[in-house]
Amino acid sequence: MIKSTLFLAAALAGMVLGVATTVVAQTQTRYVRYEAGGRTAWGILEGESIRELQGSIFATPAPKPSGRTLKLADVKLLPPAEAKKVIAAGLNYKSHIGEQSPAKYVGLFAKFPTSLTGHNDNIIYPADATTVHYEAEVCVVIGKRAKNITEAQVKDHIFGVTPCNDVSERGWQKADLQWFRAKAADTFGPMGPALVTNVDYNKLKLIGRLNGEVVQETTTDLLIFSIDNIVSYTSRYITLEPGDVIFTGTPGTTRAMKPGDVFEVEIPGVGTLRNPVVAEKAAGTK
């Protein structure tokens, strides 16, 4: 009887320990990259405070806290990545392609690191643009070098998830040989505010709002090509490095924005990205 009781107690303890271990493994951390006092740094966002880190979150070993704490209101948030490459998937929701048949493999294109901009930064409406659209998307940031990885291995190579907006100039998309300026102009890749770890990216809700009105809404289980598929497929041809960024596709029908508008991308449980649209200043003006 005593042995049975001890065995049961040990089993229960093991179960409790297992649950605790699982909880710890799934604990989410919200990382932000920011500028303050002329310095750029990474930190851990905790409510309205940031615990500064010494070095990059993509470094090995992982950076330790510097001991400095800042108020979120006192910093300028930057794109939460260190991208050498920005890859994007197009036509990746059935609600976006309409009657068009899905492709046999994911359609990829490149943006540029210089297109990335942070939370609350302006989306610059180029002076010669005519039809600039929003595209609310889920963005994943690579945390571990990936080359020829399988879909099953992808989760171990993704550092975290953040909202993003694949801003697109539709006129240029149709007129140009490639989407060089239509998708990759400066500020056409807002992302942030925080890079969140341990997110089940296959079960996320995505919401886009134009001036407070919901204009896009979907869930990532409706992607034509899953995030695991996108990352695995990309890694066949391009070596993905820590800090690289992948935009995963937008749902539904998009509309044009204009200077004065504000566009938000929300992923519940991850964060809300907000960016005003501002007209480009004419040459020679201040």
C-alpha positions in Angstrom: 0.0 0.0 0.0 2.8 2.4 0.9 4.7 1.5 -2.3 1.5 2.1 -4.3 1.0 5.4 -2.6 4.6 6.4 -3.3 4.4 5.3 -6.9 1.2 7.4 -7.4 2.8 10.4 -5.8 5.8 10.1 -8.0 3.6 9.7 -11.1 1.6 12.8 -10.1 4.8 14.7 -9.5 6.1 13.7 -12.9 2.8 14.8 -14.5 3.0 18.2 -12.7 6.6 18.6 -13.7 5.8 17.7 -17.3 3.0 20.3 -17.3 5.3 22.9 -15.8 8.0 22.1 -18.4 5.5 22.4 -21.2 4.3 25.8 -19.9 7.8 27.0 -19.6 8.6 25.8 -23.2 5.6 27.7 -24.5 6.2 30.9 -22.7 6.0 33.8 -25.1 8.6 36.6 -25.1 8.0 39.9 -26.9 11.1 41.3 -28.3 11.4 44.9 -29.6 14.2 46.7 -31.5 14.3 50.4 -30.8 16.2 53.6 -31.0 16.7 55.8 -27.9 19.3 58.5 -27.2 21.1 57.8 -30.5 21.5 54.1 -29.7 19.9 51.1 -31.3 19.2 48.1 -29.1 17.0 45.0 -28.6 14.9 44.6 -25.5 12.1 42.5 -24.0 8.8 44.3 -23.8 7.0 43.9 -20.5 3.8 46.0 -20.4 4.9 49.5 -21.0 8.5 48.9 -20.1 11.5 47.5 -22.0 14.3 45.5 -20.5 17.3 46.3 -22.6 19.5 43.4 -23.9 23.2 43.4 -24.5 23.5 42.5 -28.2 21.4 40.9 -30.9 18.6 38.4 -30.1 19.9 36.4 -33.1 23.4 36.0 -31.6 24.7 32.9 -29.9 24.7 32.7 -26.9 21.5 34.7 -26.4 22.0 38.2 -25.1 21.7 39.0 -21.4 19.8 42.0 -19.9 22.0 45.1 -19.5 20.3 46.1 -16.3 18.8 49.1 -18.0 15.0 49.6 -18.3 13.2 52.1 -20.5 9.7 53.3 -21.0 8.0 52.2 -24.2 6.8 55.8 -24.7 10.4 57.1 -24.7 11.7 55.0 -27.6 11.3 54.8 -31.4 10.3 51.3 -32.4 12.2 49.9 -35.3 11.4 46.8 -37.5 11.9 43.8 -35.2 14.4 42.0 -37.5 17.9 42.2 -38.9 17.1 41.3 -42.4 19.5 40.7 -45.2 16.7 39.3 -47.2 13.0 40.1 -47.3 10.9 37.4 -49.1 7.2 37.6 -49.7 4.5 35.2 -50.9 1.9 36.4 -53.3 -1.6 35.2 -54.2 -1.7 32.9 -51.1 -5.3 33.1 -50.0 -8.2 31.8 -52.0 -10.2 34.9 -51.0 -7.5 37.0 -52.7 -7.3 35.2 -56.0 -11.0 35.0 -56.6 -11.9 32.6 -59.5 -8.2 32.1 -60.4 -6.9 28.6 -59.9 -4.2 28.2 -57.2 -0.6 27.8 -58.4 1.2 24.5 -58.1 3.8 26.1 -55.8 4.0 29.3 -53.8 4.7 32.5 -55.8 7.6 34.4 -54.2 9.0 37.8 -54.8 11.6 40.0 -53.0 11.3 43.2 -51.1 14.3 45.0 -49.7 15.5 45.6 -46.2 15.2 49.3 -46.9 11.5 48.8 -47.5 11.0 47.8 -43.8 9.8 50.3 -41.4 8.5 50.2 -37.8 5.3 50.6 -35.8 3.9 54.2 -36.0 6.3 55.1 -38.8 4.9 56.8 -41.9 4.1 54.9 -45.0 5.4 57.4 -47.6 3.1 57.8 -50.6 5.5 58.4 -53.5 4.9 61.6 -55.5 4.3 59.7 -58.8 2.2 56.9 -57.3 -1.5 56.7 -58.1 -2.8 53.5 -56.5 -1.1 52.5 -53.3 -2.9 49.5 -51.6 -2.6 48.0 -48.1 -2.0 44.2 -47.6 -2.3 43.0 -44.1 -0.1 39.9 -43.5 1.5 37.6 -41.0 5.3 38.0 -40.9 7.7 35.4 -39.7 11.4 36.1 -38.8 14.0 33.4 -39.2 16.0 32.5 -36.1 18.3 29.7 -37.4 20.1 29.2 -40.7 17.9 27.3 -43.0 18.9 25.5 -46.2 16.9 22.6 -47.8 14.9 22.1 -44.6 11.7 20.0 -44.5 8.3 21.4 -43.5 8.6 19.5 -40.3 11.8 21.3 -39.5 10.5 24.8 -40.1 9.2 25.5 -36.6 12.7 25.0 -35.2 14.0 27.7 -37.6 11.4 30.4 -37.0 12.3 32.9 -34.2 9.0 34.6 -34.0 5.9 36.2 -35.6 4.8 39.9 -36.0 2.2 41.8 -38.0 3.2 43.3 -41.3 1.8 45.3 -44.3 3.0 44.4 -47.9 2.2 47.9 -49.2 1.8 47.7 -53.0 1.5 50.2 -55.9 -1.0 48.5 -58.2 -0.3 50.7 -61.3 3.4 50.0 -61.0 2.7 46.3 -60.5 1.0 46.1 -63.8 3.3 48.4 -65.7 6.8 47.3 -64.6 8.8 44.3 -65.7 9.3 43.3 -62.1 7.7 44.5 -58.8 10.9 46.4 -57.9 9.3 49.7 -57.0 5.7 48.4 -56.6 6.5 46.3 -53.6 9.9 47.3 -52.4 9.9 51.1 -52.3 11.1 52.7 -49.1 8.5 52.2 -46.2 6.5 49.7 -48.2 7.2 47.0 -45.6 5.9 48.1 -42.2 6.3 45.4 -39.5 6.0 45.2 -35.7 5.6 46.4 -33.1 7.1 43.3 -31.3 8.5 40.0 -32.5 6.7 37.3 -30.4 8.1 33.8 -29.8 6.3 30.5 -29.3 3.3 31.4 -31.5 1.3 28.7 -33.3 1.5 30.5 -36.6 -0.8 27.9 -38.2 -3.7 29.1 -36.0 -3.6 32.9 -36.1 -6.3 35.4 -36.8 -5.4 38.3 -39.1 -7.3 41.7 -39.2 -6.6 44.7 -41.4 -8.2 48.1 -40.6 -8.3 51.2 -42.7 -9.1 54.3 -40.6 -10.6 52.0 -38.0 -12.8 50.0 -40.4 -12.2 46.3 -40.7 -11.3 45.7 -44.4 -9.5 42.4 -44.1 -10.0 39.4 -41.8 -8.9 35.8 -42.1 -7.1 32.9 -40.3 -3.8 31.4 -41.3 -5.3 27.9 -41.6 -6.8 29.3 -44.9 -3.5 30.0 -46.5 -3.1 28.1 -49.8 0.5 27.4 -49.0 1.2 27.1 -45.3 4.0 29.0 -43.5 5.8 25.7 -43.1 5.5 25.1 -46.9 6.6 28.7 -47.7 9.8 28.5 -45.6 10.7 25.0 -46.7 10.2 25.8 -50.3 12.2 29.1 -50.1 15.1 27.3 -48.4 15.5 25.0 -51.4 16.8 28.0 -53.4 17.9 30.6 -50.9 19.8 30.2 -47.7 17.8 31.9 -45.0 19.8 33.5 -42.2 18.8 34.6 -38.7 17.0 37.9 -38.9 15.6 37.4 -42.4 12.0 38.2 -43.0 9.1 36.4 -44.8 5.8 38.0 -45.6 3.2 35.2 -46.0 0.3 36.6 -48.1 -2.8 38.8 -47.8 -6.5 37.8 -47.9 -9.5 39.3 -49.6 -9.8 42.3 -51.8 -7.6 45.3 -51.0 -8.3 49.0 -51.5 -6.3 52.1 -52.2 -5.0 54.3 -49.4 -4.4 58.0 -49.6 -2.3 60.5 -47.6 -4.0 61.1 -44.2 -5.2 57.5 -43.9 -4.1 55.1 -41.1 -3.7 51.4 -41.6 -3.5 48.8 -38.8 -2.7 45.1 -38.9 -3.7 43.1 -35.9 -2.8 39.6 -35.0 -4.7 39.0 -31.7 -2.3 37.8 -29.0 0.7 39.1 -31.0 0.1 42.8 -31.5 -1.2 45.6 -33.6 0.9 47.4 -36.2 -0.2 51.0 -36.9 1.1 53.3 -39.7 -0.1 56.6 -41.0 0.1 57.3 -44.8 1.9 60.5 -45.6 2.5 62.2 -49.0 6.1 62.4 -50.1 7.6 65.8 -49.9 8.5 67.5 -53.1 12.2 67.9 -53.9 13.7 70.9 -52.2 11.0 71.3 -49.5 11.7 70.8 -45.8 
